[in-house]
Amino acid sequence: MILVTDSSALVALAACDSVALLQAKRMGLVSHIAPRMRQITESPIFISEGLVATVLELAGELDQLP
């Protein structure tokens, strides 16, 4: 378990999760990342709508915006 108390660290963590999801999709480990991005946006971790849109666009899933 990771405890992060700095808000800028939370933003960095969300960005890293997004990049990891893109890599996982490219490697064939997951078929869709939109559901996982939805989980991130519904969590207490802040992630900007722009980052979500960019990640989903890169994944070819922009039509599945959470």
C-alpha positions in Angstrom: 0.0 0.0 0.0 1.3 3.5 -0.9 0.3 6.5 1.2 0.7 9.7 -0.7 -0.1 13.0 1.2 1.2 15.6 -1.3 -1.5 16.6 -3.9 1.1 17.1 -6.7 2.3 13.5 -6.0 -1.3 12.3 -6.5 -1.5 14.0 -9.9 1.8 12.5 -10.9 0.6 9.1 -9.7 -2.6 9.4 -11.8 -0.5 10.4 -14.9 1.8 7.4 -14.3 -1.2 5.1 -14.0 -2.5 6.4 -17.3 0.9 5.7 -19.1 1.0 2.2 -17.6 -2.5 1.5 -18.9 -1.5 2.6 -22.4 1.5 0.4 -22.3 -0.6 -2.5 -21.0 -3.0 -2.1 -23.9 -0.2 -1.9 -26.5 1.3 -5.1 -25.0 -2.0 -6.8 -25.3 -2.4 -7.2 -21.5 -5.7 -5.4 -21.5 -8.2 -4.9 -24.3 -9.8 -1.7 -23.1 -8.6 1.0 -20.8 -11.7 3.2 -20.6 -13.2 1.2 -17.7 -10.0 1.6 -15.7 -9.8 5.3 -16.5 -13.3 5.6 -15.3 -12.2 4.0 -12.0 -9.5 6.5 -11.7 -11.8 9.5 -12.3 -14.3 8.2 -9.8 -11.6 7.8 -7.1 -10.4 10.5 -4.8 -7.3 10.9 -7.1 -7.7 14.0 -9.3 -7.0 13.5 -13.0 -7.9 16.2 -15.5 -10.5 15.7 -18.2 -7.8 16.7 -20.7 -5.5 13.9 -19.6 -8.3 11.4 -19.7 -9.2 12.5 -23.2 -5.6 12.4 -24.4 -5.0 8.9 -23.0 -8.3 7.5 -24.5 -7.4 9.2 -27.8 -4.0 7.5 -27.8 -5.7 4.2 -27.0 -8.2 4.6 -29.8 -11.1 4.7 -27.2 -12.0 8.4 -27.3 -15.6 7.5 -28.0 -15.7 5.8 -24.6 -15.0 8.9 -22.4 -16.1 8.3 -18.9 
